[in-house]
Amino acid sequence: MKMTKNEIKNLIMEIAEYKEADIACSDNLIEMGIIDSLMVMEIIDYIEDKYQMEFPPESIVPENFESIDKLYEVLNKILP
C-alpha cells in the first residue's frame, strides 16, 4: 500500500510540529528549515514501522527528502 501525498504532508507536519501555512508539495522542506536530518530519521522510522519494511540505504540521501513530491516518488519505487 502506497502513501498518498497528503499522508506524507501530514506526517512531515506532525514530526516537524509545523503549524504555519500549508506546505506545497514542491516546497524544499530542508531549505525552508521545516525538516532536518533528525526529522528525516523519524520519517524513515515511521515508514519502516508502518509498512514493516527496511528503507534501502541508497535511498537515504537528502535529495529524496527535499519535498513531498520527491519523497512520494521515492516511496512509490520502494513500497510494495
Buried (B, 14 or more C-beta within 10 A) or exposed (E): EEBEEEBBBEBBBEBBEBEEEEBEBEBEBBEEEBBEEEBBEBBBEBBEEEBEEEBEEEBEEEEBBBBBBBBBEBBEEBBE
